[in-house]
Amino acid sequence: MVRALLEAERAALDWHRWRIPGQRRHGQLRIGRNAAEILDFAREFADSQLAALDTALERCESARNSEIHDLLLRIQEGEQAHADWIAAQMDEIARHGAHEFRG
């Protein structure tokens, strides 16, 4: 039981460390040349964050660690809202073209 709790806490900390700029494990800084590219990169990053949160939430559930699970759920809600905002901006670009985009 203690081992499972430690693994769930480690998953939450790993997610948080990965989220902090400069400490991301996978890859390079990606800068877009225009709004569409910037939003596309942001969408990819948001998707990876949501996937990492899903993994951490599963570990918390298996460890029955409700405190960290609840914290990660609140974080996930914010990340999902951000992903939805990015999708809405990308829809605006698709609908009106990049030259009309005001973000």
C-alpha angles and dihedrals in degrees: 000000000000090000091053091050091050091050091051092049090047089052091053092048092046090053091050094048091048090052095055111094114252092025100071110131100211120061152316137318108274119204120184125222092221141013094272093054093045091052092045091054090046090051092051091050093047090050091052090049092052091049091050090049091051089054093048091048091052090052091050091050092050090048092045090232101154097172096060090036091057091047092050091048090057090048090048091053090055092047091049091050089052092049089050091051091051090050091051091051091049089050089053091053091048091048100043105019130248093275090065096044114117099168 
